[in-house]
Amino acid sequence: MRTIRHWRSLTGEVLETRHLLAGDVDVAPELPAACIAPELTPAAAPTTLAATPVEPQYRVSYPPRVQLGNAPLPGTPAFDGKDQIEIIWQTVKAGEGVDDSFVVRIRSGSNEPWVTAETIEQIDTNFASRIMHSAMFRGLEWNRSYEYEVLHLRLGEIVDQYDARFNTRLAPGDPTAFTFAAYGDSAVPGADIVGFRAVQGQINESNAAFSVLLGDNIYDFGNHNDADARFDPVLNPEAARWTPSHIDYFAIGNHELFSGGKPSLDLFSMPQPVAGVNAFAEPPTGEPLEFYGSFDYGDVHFVTWNSNSAELLKDELLAQQMDFLTANLAASQATWKIVYMHHPFVGSMKLDLYSNTHYVEAIVPRLVEAGVDLVLVGDSHTYAWTYPITGLDDRDGNQKISKDEVVFKQGSPFEFTKGDGVVQLISGVGGRNLRNDPFGQPYMAQAHSAYATTLPVEFGFAEVRASPDALVVKYRSAATGQIVGDTNGNGRRDPDEVTFAEFRIQSPASPISPDVNRDGAVDSLDLDAICRLMVVERRYDAQYDLNLDQRVDLTDHELLRREYLDLKAGDANLDGRVNSADLVQVFQAGRFEASDELFTTWQEGDWNCDGKFGSSDLVRLFVSGYEEG
């Protein structure tokens, strides 16, 4: 128990204040005579009030986490060439006190000075004394690591302290490769929370820089009680690990609208597009601006919108929304354009429930026109992707598009080319439950659901790797962290793995291909091919020269490992981790310090590209971040 003891003059003037913890011994202070009123005798001057507990005001219910806030798009008048971050947290009433406050500060390194937020904003949620607090920091450098502290004070004394680090975004146009996670239909209170916790746990172990939430992020009714399943650190420790350092960018779902969408607006902080100020287009009048957030991360442009107009049969609103979407996308100079939202426009059997709307008719031509590469959706609680969709053909002239009137480019279900059309990915496996959509439409490339004739489905997320040359999308299992359908766990599609859940959209403009051995897959075999060329064949081949410097050397190997495969040195089994399982695999292969002249592969322990497995490879393994256990 912390108590406050005030020493006052008899006139009530505070002469000294002491903060005491249980067990502290208090003695009267030595006060100068000048502190004593002249009409009082020295013996009577200092008196003490009875020790009284400090009444609390707030309890932090959701710890501090990072959001982007109302960031302007590049090229708009509000854009200052820098990044920003907003730190938000939630409190509930803890007592009748009025002396609680917060200090939020940030710095880019331990030797740098702290920068303290000038103001802390509050939003009263009007629900059970919950208040959202936020502090904004602008003028941050791109692709920089920062640390922050949030100090909870009571009468100037620290009650609690929260610390975390985060990385700012890649600068607009930066071609550096990065990974993000995408999932929908996730957090639900009660026993079913285990599904989402497993998904979030695997995202924590991935290399994802951030997540995009594909709607129905707060089940079942989108209210503040339901949000505990996502933000309460006791109920969801996995999310509490993630959110202090990684941004979740949300799309609005239909379940959030059961509470009018306001709790989502309270809990997340997204860009609020205003044309001619911080954006090139703005949503239809009356629509919440944050339902239409847009941002750039490196050379990828992201935009979301309120797709509930389809389910609510609002065709007029839908047309206005498409005007916003295409204007937003047309203004972007990014190499890749990704739209993320809640409702699929093809594939889901739920589309039959709102067949009176012209959803697919309204959206497909506009997405194709805008040059969208990938559309990320949830809602159907399945995992599936389409072939590149190129348009619609209303052959019967009834102004309604059937499944046979969707035009697409058929070919490999795993390898697409940028510009061939719009690929829609359903990733609604975030933890709520799994459904039995039958799929079977000709434009579906691969489908996972609980329906008997589809491929098996399980909780997980889409892991998207964006580089100048390709978007690579993998369906990661919440149970194992491996790619769904990777039966032997080697991280690549083998001839017998017909359910292997990975596809890529390759850029035709790229002068290079990371698939250096030209076997149709980018995997550790390509690393082996570079090493074999270097140490066995000892020759130059432009096909392997990934950085175009007229040499094939370790820099090409490292470029492939880091930027295309996103592998750590030592990850022999290609599961995204470096741990004892990798050591078991390589020592079972029997290539450690082998005396023969046989070439040793990545999966056998050659991580420094010398064709052998030796102590120098083990050093690389431990330096890269070996995980105990």
N, C-alpha and C positions, 0 to 999 in steps of 0.2 A: 504494500500500500504506500503510495506516495502522498505526503502531506505537505502543506504550505504553512510556515509560521511567519507572521508579519510582526516586526517590531515597529511600534508607532509612538509618536508623542501623544500627549493627552489631547492635543488639538486634532488628532486624527491623521497627521502627516506620516506617511510611510517612511521610516528611517532605514530599514533593512528588511529584505525578504529572503527567507531561506527555504530551500526545497529539501525535504528530509525523506529518507527511505526508512523502512522498518528497521529498528535497531540503532539508528543514528542517535547520538547524544547531543542535546542542544544546550548551549550556554549563552548567557546574555552577551551581546556584542559590546565592544568598547566604542562608545559614541562620543564624538567631540562635543564640547560644551556648546558650540555654535549651533548644534542640531537641537538644543533644548530651548524651548520657549523661555524668555527671560523672566516671566512672571511665575515660572514653576521652579520648585526647588529641585536640585540635582537628584535627591533621593526619590522623588516622585516621578521623574520624567519617563524613563523607558518602561513600558509595560508590554505584556505579551497577550495576544489573543489565544484562545484555546486552539490547539492544533486541529485543523479541519481538513478532511479529504478534498482533493480537487475533483469536482464533478466533471465527468467526461461529456463530450458533445458528440463525437463521431466514433464509429467503428468502421474500419475499412473492410468492406464486404467483397469487393472485386479488386485485387491488387493492380497496381499500375501496369499498363500495357501500351503498345505503340499503335498508332493509326496514322494515315497520311494527312488527314484533314483536307481543307479546301485548297488544294494545290492547283495552280494554273497550268494550262497546257503550254508547251513550248511554242513560241511565236505569237502569243497573245500579249496584249498590253500589260497585263499583271505579271507576266513572267520575268523574273529578274536574273535568270541564269543559274539559280541556286536551288538546292533541295530544301525540304522542310520535314518536320516530324511533329506529331501531336501526341502527348502523353496523357492518357485518361485513366481514371479510376472511379470506383463507386463507394459511397459510404452509406451507412444507415445510422439512425439515431441511437446513441449509446447512453444518454442521460440528459439531464437538464442544464448541463454546462454550456457556456458561451465562449470559452477561451481556447478552442482548438483552431489550428491553422495549418497550412502546408507550405513548404518551400520546395521548389523543383529547380534543379540545376543540371547542366549538361557540360561536357567537355570532350575534346577529341583525343585526349591522351592523359596519362597520369601526371605528366609534367606541364600540362596546359592549365591555364586558370579556368575556374568554373564560371559559367555564364548562367545567371539566375533568371528565371521567368519573371517578367515584370508584372504580369497579371495571371490570375487563375480564375477561369470561368466556371460557372456552376449552371447545371440544368436540374431543376426540380422535376423529377419524374412523375410527381403526384401519385406515387404508389408506395405505400408502407415506409415512408420516410426516406426512400432511396434518393440520393443525390449523385449526379455525375459531375465530376471535377475534371478539368482539362487545362493543360499548359501547352502553348504553341511555341516552337522554335523554328525560325526561318533563317535563311542565309547559310545553310549547311553545305559543305562540300560534297560533291558526288562521290559515290563509291568509297566512303570513308567510314571507319569504325568510330562510334561515339559511345560514351558511357553516360548514364544519368542516375540521379538520386532523387527520390521523393521522401522528404522528411515530414513526418506527422508530429506536430508540436502541440503541447498543451501548456499554456502560460509560458511559452518560450522554451520549454523543456522538451527534448525528443522523447516521444512516446513509442514511435516505431520508425523504421527506415527501410526503404526498398531500393535496391540497386540492380541495374541490368545494363547490358550492352546491346547495340543494334548496329546494323550497317545501313547507310543511306543507299538510295537507288543507283543503278548504273546511269550515267548521263544519257540524255536523249541522243539516239544515234550511235551510241557506243556498241561496237559489234561483239563485245565479249560475251561468250556463252553463259547461260545461267539456267537454273532449274526452278520450277515452281510446282505446287500441288493444286489440284482442282477436285472438288467433290461437292455434292449436294445431299440434302435429305439426311440430316445428321443428328444434332444434339436433342435428346429427349430425356426428361426426368424419370426417375425410378429405375427398375431393374434393367430396362433396355439401354441404359446409358453405357453399358459395357461395350456395345458395338462401336460407338463413336470414340470411346476412350482407346480402344484398340487401334482404330484408324489414326487418331491423333498421335498415339505412341509411335507408330511406324513413320509418320511424317516427321516426328522429332528426330528419328534416326536417319532420315534422308538428307540430301544436300539442298533441299528446297529453300529458296530465299524468302518466299512468302506463299500464301495460299489465296486462291479465289474460291469463295463460297457460292455455290450455285443455287441458292434459294432453299427455303424450308430449313433455315439454319437454327431456328428456335421452335422446337416442337412442344406441344401440339397446337398451341393457340397463340404463339408469338408474343406472350406477355413476359413481364419481368420475373415472375416466378419460374416460368419455363426456362428463362435465360440462365438460371443457376446451373443447369446441366452443362452449359458451355463455359461459364466464367467463374463459378464458385470453386476455389482451389481445393476445398475438402472433397467435393463431389467429383471433381475432374482435375486431378493433379497433373495429368498429361498436358491438358490445355494450359494449365498454370505454368508449365515449363516453357511452352511455346510462345505465348502471346506477349510476354514482356520484351521479347527481342525480334519478333516477326509480325509483319502486318497481315491481317486477314482482310481482304477486300470483299465486300459482300454484294450479292445480287438479291433482290427481294423475291420472296416466294409467296405462294398463296396462303400458307399457314401463318406467315407474319401479318397478313392482312386481317386475320381474325381479330387482332387487336388494333386494327387501323394502321398498322405499320409504325406507330410512334415509338414503341419500345426499341425497334431496330434503329430508328433515327437517333434515339437517346444513346444507344450502346455502341454504335459505330460512327466514324467520322470520315466521310468521303468528299471528294470534290463536288462542288455545287455549280454546274455550268451556267454561265451567263454570257450570251453571245456578245462579242466585242469587248469583253472585259477579261475573263479568264478562260474562255472557250470560243470555238468557232460556230457553235450551234447551241441552242438550249431547248429543253423539253417543252411539250405542250403546256399551255397555261393551266395552272391548278395542280400540276403533277409535282410531287416532292422532288426537289432538284437532286438530292443525294441518291435517288433511285436511278439516276442517269450518270453516275460517276465515270470519269475517263482519266486515264493516266498513261504515261510512257515509262517503260522500264527498259533501258538500253535501246535496242533497235526493234522493240515490239510495242505496238500500240494496243491498249486494252480499252474496251468500252462496255458498259452494261446498261440495261434499260428494264423498265417494268413490263415484263411479258404477261402479266395478269390480264391485260386487255383481251388476250385470246380467250382465256377461260371465262371472262366476264362478258364475252360477246360484244365488245366495243369496237366495231369496225372503223368508225370515224376516228376514234382516238388512235387506233392502230396505224392508220394512214399517216397521221401527224407524227407518230413516233418514228415511223420509217423515214420521214423527212429529216428528223433530228439525226437518226443513225447514219444515214448516207452522207449528210453534210459533215458530221463529225469525222467519219472515216475518210472522206475525200480530202480533208485538210491535213491529214497525217502524211508525213514523209517516211514513216518507219517501213522497214523491209517487210515485217510481218504484222498482220492485222488480225486480232482475236476479239471476238464478241463473246461475252459470257452473260448468261441469263438463266431463268428457271425452266421455262417450258420448251420441250422439243417441238420443232415444226414438222418433223416427219418421224415415223417409226413407232412412237408410243401408242399403245392401244387407248390411252386416255384421250387421245385426239378425237375419238368417236363421241366423247361426252360433250364436246363443244364443236360439233360438226357444222353448226349453223354460222360459225364465224368463217371469215376468209383468211385465216391465219397463214397457211402455207402460200396461198395466192398472193398475199400482201408482202410477205417477207422474203421469199426466195429470189425473185427478180432483183430486189434492192440489194440483197447481200452479194449476189453475183456481180451486179453493177459496181458495187463498192470495192470489189477485189478482196473480200474477206477470205482468209486462209482457213480459219478454224473457228467453229462455234461450239462453246462448251455449255452444256445444259444438264439439268438434273430431273427432278419430278417423277420419273417413272420407276425409280428404285431398282434400276438395272444398270448394266454396263454394255454399251454397243456403239459402233461407229459406222458411218456410211462411206460409200464410194464418193468421190468428188461430184457434187451435184451442180449441173451446169444450167438448169432452167426447168421450165414447165411446158407441157404440150397438151393443151385442152382439146384433145382429138374429137371428143364427142360434142364440144361446143356448149356444155351445160354450165360453164363458168365455175365449176367445182373440179378440183384436181383429185383424181383417184391415185392409188399407189402405182398404177401402170403408166401414169402420165407425168411422173417425175423423171426428168432427163438426167442421166448421170454418165460418167465415163467409167466403163468397166475395165477391169484388168486385175492386177495383183491386189488382194485385199489388204496388203501390208505396205506397199510402196506406191506413193502418189507423187505427183509433180506439182509444184507451186504454179498456179495459173490455170490448172485443169478444172477447177470448180471449188465449191465450198464443202468442206468436210464437217459434218456434225458429230460430235462425241457426246454421248449420254454417260455421265458419271454420277449416278444417283445412289451410290453404294456407301454413303458416309456413315451408316450405323443405325438408321431408324428401323427399317425392316427391308426384306427383299421380296420382289414381286415376280409374277409369272407372265410378263408380256410375251406373246408368241412370236413377234417379229415375223420374219419370213418374206418381207418385201424385197423385190429384186435389187433395190438400191442399197440394202444393208450389206456391209462388207463382213462384219462379224458381230455376233450378239451373244451376250451372257445374261440369262435370267433363270428363274425357277421353273420355267416352262419345259416340258419334257423334251421337246425337239431342239432346244437351243443349247448352247454350251453352258457349263456350270457357272454359277455366280456366287460371289462371296463379298463380304465387306472389304473395302479398300479405298483406293484413290487413284486418280490419274496423275502420274508424274510426267511433266512436260519439260523437255530440254530444248531450249531455243538457242540456235547458233546461226551465223550468217548463211550456213549451207542447208539447214534442215530444222524442222520441228519434229522431234521424236517423242512419241507418247506411249507410256508404259502403264499397264494396269497392275498396280502393286497390291499385294495381298495384305490385309490387316493382320492376318494370323502369322505369316512368315516373313513379310517384307520382300519376298521374291516376286518376280513377274508371274502373274496367273498363267498357268499352262506350261511353265518351265519345269517339267517333270524331273529333270536331273539337276536343276539348280545351277546350271553353268552360265546363266545370263544371256544365252543366245538361242535363236530358233534353230532347232535341229530338224532334220527331215521328217521325223516321226512325231513332232510336236505341232499338230495341226490346230491346237487350241491356244497356242502361244499368243498372248494378248499384247502385241506391240505393233504400232505402225509409224510410218514417217512420211512427212511431206518434204520432198527434196527441192531445193532451189535450182532451176535450170541455169541460172545466171552464174552459179559458182564455177570458177575455173578449176576447182579441185573437188575430189570426192574422197571422204574419209574411208570409203570402202576400197582400200588400196589393193586388196587381193581380188576384187571384183567377184565376190561370191554371193552378192546380194544382201549381205548383212555387215553391219559395223560392230565389231566385237574384238575380243582379245586376239583372235587370229590375225587381225590386221596389225596389231602391235608386233606379233611374232613375225609377220611378213617384213615389216620394216627392219627388225633386228637381223633377220636372216640375210636381207640384202646388204646390211652394213657389215656383219661379221663373217658371213660365209661367202657370199657372192662378191662383196667388196666392189660394187659398181654403182653408177648413178642411173636412176630411172625417174623421169619426171612424174610418173604416176604416183610415186611415193613422196614427192617433194611438197609437203602440205603447206609450208610457209613460203614457197616460191623463191627460195634463196639460191637455187642452182646447186644445192647439196642435199643429200639424204643423211641425216645424222640424228643425234639424240634430241635435238630441238623438235624435229618432226615427230619423234616418238612421244615426247612430252606433250606436244600440242594435241596429238590424238588422244592421249591418256586423259588429259585434264579437260579439254574443251569439247571433245566429242563423246568420249566414253564416261567422263566424270568418275574416273576410277582413282582410288588411292593406291599408292605403291604397297604391295603386300596383299591386296584383295584378290587372292588366287581363285576363290570360288565365285567371284563377281556378284556378291550379295549386298554390296554397298558398305560392308564393314570390314575392319581388319582385326581379327581376333584369333582365338585358338583353333577355330575350324579351318582357317587358312593354313596354319602351321601343320595341322594333322594332314591336310590334303597334300601339301608339298613334300613332306617327309615320307609319306606313303608312296609318293611317286619315285622315290629313291634316287633323285638327281643331285643331292647335296654333295658338293665337291667331288662329283664323279670324275674319274680319271680318263674316261673315254672321250672321243671327239664328237659324240652325238650332240645335236642342238637341243638346248633346253628351252621350253616355252614359258610364257607368262604363267599359265596355270600349274606349271611344275616348279616355279620359283625364280625365274629370271625377271627381275624387276628393274635392273639397271641396264638392260639391253646389251649384255656382252655374250649372250648365248650360253651362260652357265648359271648354276645356282650355288652361291657361296656366301661367306660371312658379310660381304658388302651388301648383298640383297637383304639380309636380315637387318642390317643397320637401317636401310631404307624403310623396311617394314615398321620398325619401332619409331623412327622419326616421323613417319606419316600419321601416327596416332593409333597405336595398338590399344585395343580395348581389353581390359582384364576380364576374365570370366567368360 
